[in-house]
Amino acid sequence: MLSGLSFSTIALLMVVGVLLDLWWGEVRRWHPLVGFGNWAIALERRLNKNDQRFARGVLAWMLAVLPLTALAALLVWVIALPPAQAAAHVMMLYFCLGMRSLRDHNLPIADALARHDLPNARRLTSYIVSRDTTSASEVELTKASAESLLENGNDAVFGTLFWFIVAGGPGAVLFRMANTLDAMWGYRTPRFLQFGCAAARIDDALNYIPARLTALSYVLLAPGLQGKRRAWQCWRAQAPTWDSPNAGPVMSSGAGALGVQLGGAAIYHGELEHRPTLGDGPPAVGADINRAWQLVARTTALWLAVACTAAILMEYAHA
């Protein structure tokens, strides 16, 4: 392992990190990712201007990500005591995970829709997506929330866990910072088309394997043989139609696993965007937000179970 930790230690720390995230959630003040976001905003304002915007975007990405990743790696390297080193790794993982945040931001939307409180559901949905929700219907709000759960389940949980397996805490830090920059800079707008190109492509590369493992997990956890076949077929047929090479597999397989229809037209930055349809079945309704959350939660349990089982088998093989 690039982290220098045994796989059994990595598996144990993954479980601890997820439990800490579910127990504590995001810290209210001084969250490292919030500080990183402010640093990224300052860099973008300073560098995203005039000509050579692509080169400036590459420089901004390097200034934002590389020093902090190096600092994280140095921190775990200089700590001599194994328990303290393990604690540093697991705290980095905890700060990078966002499973509790996904639940806390999305389930209230489902509750508002269950009460037929569209104004509140629109307000809550506007906090988690960049599309216009001012006049969104229940179906449109449900699609926005369910898509966010499925895609960010990969970004905030599974991709983070994958890179933690690869490189421990610094790997999780690298992935989450790169993913955050893609979310901030990876828009195809005049302001970010060139400047954010590097951030988008780097995130695509780091997310390539995790996204496909996430999609496969959604297929495996779809209910029944028919549900698994539907999720697989949606992945293979619909993912290539999606602009994002990683969001396509994740959301198409997830929609297929849920047996609902996601995707379709949505308003972004004041313009109607005609997106492909994802999934197969009736249009999603409010209760499907809870089902999407349950799929993410069960996928997390699956990943932890696989990691722990692999650790036990490796220990047994070396005994």
C-alpha positions as CSV (number, residue, x, y, z in Angstrom):
1,M,0.0,0.0,0.0
2,L,1.3,3.5,-0.8
3,S,0.3,4.6,2.7
4,G,2.6,2.1,4.3
5,L,-0.3,0.6,6.3
6,S,-1.3,-3.0,6.2
7,F,-4.5,-3.8,4.4
8,S,-6.1,-5.0,7.7
9,T,-5.3,-1.6,9.2
10,I,-6.7,0.2,6.2
11,A,-9.9,-1.8,6.4
12,L,-10.3,-1.1,10.2
13,L,-9.6,2.6,9.6
14,M,-12.2,2.7,6.8
15,V,-14.9,1.4,9.3
16,V,-13.8,3.9,12.0
17,G,-13.8,6.8,9.5
18,V,-17.3,6.0,8.2
19,L,-18.7,5.6,11.8
20,L,-17.1,8.9,12.8
21,D,-18.8,10.6,9.8
22,L,-22.2,9.1,10.6
23,W,-21.8,9.9,14.3
24,W,-20.4,13.5,14.1
25,G,-21.2,14.6,10.6
26,E,-19.5,17.7,9.4
27,V,-17.9,19.9,12.0
28,R,-19.8,23.2,12.3
29,R,-16.8,25.5,12.3
30,W,-13.3,25.3,10.8
31,H,-14.1,22.4,8.5
32,P,-10.9,21.8,6.4
33,L,-12.8,21.5,3.1
34,V,-14.5,24.8,3.7
35,G,-11.1,26.4,4.3
36,F,-9.9,24.8,1.1
37,G,-12.9,26.1,-0.8
38,N,-12.1,29.6,0.4
39,W,-8.5,29.2,-0.8
40,A,-9.7,27.9,-4.2
41,I,-12.0,31.0,-4.5
42,A,-9.1,33.3,-3.8
43,L,-6.9,31.5,-6.3
44,E,-9.6,31.6,-9.0
45,R,-10.2,35.3,-8.5
46,R,-6.5,36.0,-8.7
47,L,-5.6,33.8,-11.7
48,N,-8.7,33.4,-13.8
49,K,-8.4,36.5,-16.1
50,N,-6.9,37.8,-19.3
51,D,-5.3,35.2,-21.7
52,Q,-3.8,31.8,-21.3
53,R,-6.6,30.7,-19.0
54,F,-5.9,27.0,-19.5
55,A,-2.3,27.4,-18.3
56,R,-3.6,29.6,-15.4
57,G,-6.1,26.9,-14.5
58,V,-3.3,24.2,-14.4
59,L,-1.2,26.5,-12.1
60,A,-4.2,27.2,-9.9
61,W,-4.9,23.5,-9.5
62,M,-1.3,22.8,-8.6
63,L,-1.2,25.6,-6.1
64,A,-4.5,24.5,-4.5
65,V,-3.9,20.8,-4.3
66,L,-0.3,19.8,-4.3
67,P,1.0,21.7,-1.2
68,L,-1.8,20.5,1.0
69,T,-1.5,16.9,-0.3
70,A,2.3,17.1,0.4
71,L,1.6,18.4,3.9
72,A,-0.8,15.6,4.6
73,A,1.8,13.0,3.4
74,L,4.5,14.7,5.5
75,L,2.3,14.7,8.6
76,V,1.7,10.9,8.6
77,W,5.3,10.3,7.6
78,V,6.9,12.2,10.6
79,I,4.5,10.7,13.2
80,A,6.5,7.9,14.8
81,L,4.0,6.3,17.0
82,P,1.8,3.8,15.0
83,P,-1.4,4.6,17.0
84,A,-0.9,8.4,16.4
85,Q,-0.2,7.7,12.8
86,A,-3.4,5.6,12.4
87,A,-5.3,8.4,14.1
88,A,-4.0,11.0,11.6
89,H,-5.0,8.8,8.7
90,V,-8.5,8.2,10.0
91,M,-9.1,11.9,10.9
92,M,-8.1,12.8,7.3
93,L,-10.6,10.2,6.1
94,Y,-13.3,11.5,8.4
95,F,-12.9,15.1,7.2
96,C,-13.1,13.9,3.5
97,L,-16.2,11.8,3.9
98,G,-19.7,13.2,3.3
99,M,-22.1,10.4,3.9
100,R,-23.9,12.0,6.9
101,S,-24.0,15.3,4.9
102,L,-25.7,13.5,2.0
103,R,-28.4,12.2,4.4
104,D,-28.9,15.4,6.2
105,H,-29.2,17.5,3.1
106,N,-31.5,15.1,1.1
107,L,-33.9,13.4,3.5
108,P,-35.5,16.7,4.5
109,I,-36.3,17.2,0.9
110,A,-38.2,13.9,0.9
111,D,-40.0,14.9,4.1
112,A,-41.0,18.3,2.6
113,L,-42.4,16.6,-0.5
114,A,-44.3,14.0,1.7
115,R,-46.0,17.0,3.3
116,H,-46.6,18.6,-0.2
117,D,-44.6,21.6,0.9
118,L,-43.1,22.5,-2.4
119,P,-41.7,25.9,-1.4
120,N,-39.6,24.4,1.3
121,A,-38.6,21.5,-0.9
122,R,-37.5,23.9,-3.6
123,R,-35.5,25.9,-1.0
124,L,-33.8,22.8,0.4
125,T,-33.0,21.5,-3.1
126,S,-31.4,24.7,-4.2
127,Y,-28.8,24.2,-1.5
128,I,-27.4,21.0,-3.1
129,V,-27.7,21.5,-6.9
130,S,-26.8,24.3,-9.3
131,R,-30.0,23.9,-11.4
132,D,-32.9,26.4,-11.1
133,T,-35.5,25.1,-8.6
134,T,-37.7,28.2,-8.3
135,S,-40.7,26.6,-10.1
136,A,-39.6,23.0,-10.0
137,S,-42.3,20.3,-9.7
138,E,-42.2,17.3,-7.3
139,V,-40.8,15.1,-10.0
140,E,-38.1,17.7,-10.9
141,L,-37.1,18.1,-7.3
142,T,-37.0,14.4,-6.7
143,K,-34.8,13.9,-9.8
144,A,-32.4,16.6,-8.6
145,S,-32.1,15.1,-5.1
146,A,-31.8,11.4,-6.2
147,E,-29.2,12.3,-8.9
148,S,-27.3,14.2,-6.3
149,L,-27.4,11.2,-3.9
150,L,-26.3,8.8,-6.5
151,E,-23.5,10.9,-8.0
152,N,-22.2,12.3,-4.7
153,G,-22.4,8.9,-3.1
154,N,-19.5,8.2,-5.5
155,D,-17.7,11.5,-4.9
156,A,-18.2,12.0,-1.2
157,V,-18.0,8.3,-0.1
158,F,-16.9,5.6,-2.5
159,G,-14.2,7.6,-4.4
160,T,-12.8,8.8,-1.1
161,L,-12.7,5.3,0.3
162,F,-11.0,4.0,-2.9
163,W,-8.2,6.5,-2.7
164,F,-7.9,5.9,1.0
165,I,-7.3,2.2,0.2
166,V,-4.7,3.3,-2.4
167,A,-2.8,5.9,-0.3
168,G,-4.3,6.3,3.1
169,G,-5.3,9.7,4.5
170,P,-3.3,11.7,1.9
171,G,-5.0,9.8,-0.9
172,A,-8.4,10.7,0.4
173,V,-7.3,14.3,0.8
174,L,-6.0,14.4,-2.8
175,F,-9.2,13.0,-4.2
176,R,-11.6,15.2,-2.3
177,M,-9.7,18.4,-3.1
178,A,-9.5,17.5,-6.8
179,N,-13.2,16.6,-6.7
180,T,-14.1,19.9,-4.9
181,L,-12.2,21.9,-7.6
182,D,-14.1,20.1,-10.3
183,A,-17.4,21.1,-8.6
184,M,-16.2,24.7,-8.3
185,W,-14.4,25.2,-11.6
186,G,-15.6,22.4,-13.9
187,Y,-18.4,24.3,-15.6
188,R,-18.7,24.8,-19.3
189,T,-19.4,28.5,-19.0
190,P,-17.4,31.4,-20.6
191,R,-15.7,32.0,-17.2
192,F,-14.6,28.4,-16.6
193,L,-14.5,26.6,-19.9
194,Q,-10.7,27.0,-20.3
195,F,-9.7,27.8,-16.7
196,G,-11.5,24.8,-15.2
197,C,-10.6,22.3,-17.9
198,A,-7.6,20.9,-16.1
199,A,-9.6,20.5,-12.8
200,A,-12.4,18.6,-14.7
201,R,-10.0,16.3,-16.6
202,I,-8.0,15.5,-13.5
203,D,-11.1,14.7,-11.6
204,D,-12.3,12.5,-14.5
205,A,-9.0,10.5,-14.2
206,L,-9.0,10.1,-10.5
207,N,-12.7,9.1,-10.5
208,Y,-12.5,6.7,-13.4
209,I,-12.1,3.4,-11.5
210,P,-14.1,4.5,-8.4
211,A,-17.1,5.5,-10.6
212,R,-17.2,2.1,-12.3
213,L,-16.9,0.2,-9.0
214,T,-19.7,2.4,-7.7
215,A,-21.8,1.6,-10.8
216,L,-21.1,-2.1,-10.3
217,S,-22.1,-1.9,-6.7
218,Y,-25.4,-0.3,-7.6
219,V,-26.0,-3.2,-10.1
220,L,-25.2,-5.8,-7.4
221,L,-27.5,-4.2,-4.9
222,A,-30.5,-3.8,-7.2
223,P,-33.5,-5.8,-6.0
224,G,-33.8,-9.2,-7.7
225,L,-32.4,-10.6,-10.8
226,Q,-34.6,-8.4,-13.0
227,G,-33.5,-5.3,-11.1
228,K,-29.8,-6.2,-11.5
229,R,-30.3,-6.9,-15.2
230,R,-32.1,-3.6,-15.6
231,A,-29.4,-1.6,-13.8
232,W,-26.7,-3.3,-15.9
233,Q,-28.5,-2.6,-19.2
234,C,-29.1,1.1,-18.2
235,W,-25.4,1.4,-17.4
236,R,-24.3,0.0,-20.7
237,A,-26.9,1.8,-22.9
238,Q,-27.3,5.2,-21.2
239,A,-23.9,6.0,-19.7
240,P,-22.3,6.8,-23.1
241,T,-25.0,9.4,-23.8
242,W,-24.0,11.4,-20.7
243,D,-21.5,14.2,-20.9
244,S,-19.6,13.2,-17.9
245,P,-17.6,9.9,-18.3
246,N,-18.0,9.1,-14.6
247,A,-21.4,10.5,-13.6
248,G,-23.0,8.6,-16.6
249,P,-22.2,5.1,-15.3
250,V,-23.0,6.0,-11.7
251,M,-26.3,7.7,-12.3
252,S,-27.6,5.4,-15.0
253,S,-26.9,2.2,-13.0
254,G,-28.3,3.8,-9.9
255,A,-31.5,4.9,-11.7
256,G,-31.8,1.4,-13.1
257,A,-31.3,-0.2,-9.7
258,L,-34.1,2.1,-8.3
259,G,-36.3,1.3,-11.3
260,V,-37.2,5.0,-11.9
261,Q,-36.6,7.6,-14.5
262,L,-34.0,10.3,-13.9
263,G,-32.2,12.7,-16.1
264,G,-34.1,14.7,-18.7
265,A,-34.3,18.5,-19.2
266,A,-33.2,20.9,-16.4
267,I,-32.5,24.6,-16.2
268,Y,-28.8,25.5,-15.4
269,H,-27.6,29.1,-15.2
270,G,-30.8,30.3,-16.8
271,E,-30.7,28.0,-19.8
272,L,-32.7,24.9,-20.5
273,E,-30.3,21.9,-20.9
274,H,-31.7,18.8,-22.6
275,R,-30.0,15.9,-20.8
276,P,-30.5,12.2,-21.8
277,T,-32.9,10.1,-19.8
278,L,-31.5,7.8,-17.2
279,G,-33.0,4.6,-15.7
280,D,-36.1,2.7,-16.7
281,G,-39.5,3.0,-15.1
282,P,-41.9,5.6,-13.9
283,P,-40.8,9.2,-13.1
284,A,-39.2,9.4,-9.7
285,V,-41.4,10.7,-6.8
286,G,-40.5,12.0,-3.3
287,A,-40.3,8.6,-1.7
288,D,-37.6,7.6,-4.2
289,I,-35.2,10.0,-2.4
290,N,-35.2,7.7,0.6
291,R,-34.7,4.7,-1.7
292,A,-31.7,6.4,-3.3
293,W,-30.2,7.2,0.2
294,Q,-30.7,3.5,1.2
295,L,-28.9,2.4,-1.9
296,V,-25.9,4.6,-1.0
297,A,-26.0,3.4,2.6
298,R,-26.1,-0.3,1.5
299,T,-23.3,0.3,-1.0
300,T,-21.2,1.8,1.8
301,A,-21.9,-1.3,3.9
302,L,-20.9,-3.5,1.0
303,W,-17.6,-1.8,0.4
304,L,-16.7,-2.0,4.1
305,A,-17.7,-5.7,4.2
306,V,-15.6,-6.5,1.1
307,A,-12.6,-4.6,2.6
308,C,-12.9,-6.4,6.0
309,T,-13.4,-9.8,4.3
310,A,-10.3,-9.2,2.1
311,A,-8.3,-8.2,5.1
312,I,-9.3,-11.3,7.0
313,L,-8.4,-13.5,4.1
314,M,-5.1,-11.8,3.6
315,E,-4.2,-12.2,7.3
316,Y,-5.3,-15.9,7.1
317,A,-3.1,-16.5,4.0
318,H,-0.1,-15.0,5.7
319,A,-0.6,-16.9,9.0
